Amino acid sequence: MDKSDYATVGGGCFWCIEAVYQRIDGVISVTPGYAGGESKTTTYKEVCKGTTGHAEVAKIEYDSNIITFEQILNVFWQAHDPTTLNRQGNDIGTQYRSVIFFHNKEQKEIALESKKKADKSGYWPKEIVTEITELLNYSDAEDYHNDYYINNSNQPYCMFVIKPKLDKLVKKGIIK
């Protein structure tokens, strides 16, 4: 029997994070969205301005009998650069910050410990700046963001940003 749970993370553009987690065993669905801002709802146009306080995030539904929250985070640490503040590549602004939004106290503790382990691992030469905070003011992104890479793989952003990221993670055996 499935035991469905949720994780919500931001690591730059939500199209990238969505494409990564869609390739992980035990992940049921990935929904692009916005979290952590001042209002309960927002739009892509508003978030892109960088003034709402929201981050672009992926809400990941997963079967916790197959994959744990800690394993979800292990992928997260390698799927983006958690050492850059408010930036992933050419995407600059607080909406692209590295963030883990916890859903409960247990996730908070796991996230804090996972961040410590990732920082000590030496995988990243600089200190991890990922924010760990309670999930507040989450809303799903507009429908056209769903399955973005799957539906737009020939678009330049997908070819030059998302595909190389996926190829790197496949080569490392992190995703399929």
Secondary structure, DSSP 8 states (H G I E B T S, - for coil): ---EEEEEEEES-HHHHHHHHTTSTTEEEEEEEEESSSSS---HHHHHTT-S--EEEEEEEEETTTS-HHHHHHHHHHHS-TTSTTEETTEESGGG-EEEEESSHHHHHHHHHHHHHHHHTSSSSS----EEEE--S-EE--GGGTTHHHHHTTSHHIIIIIHHHHHHHHHTTS--
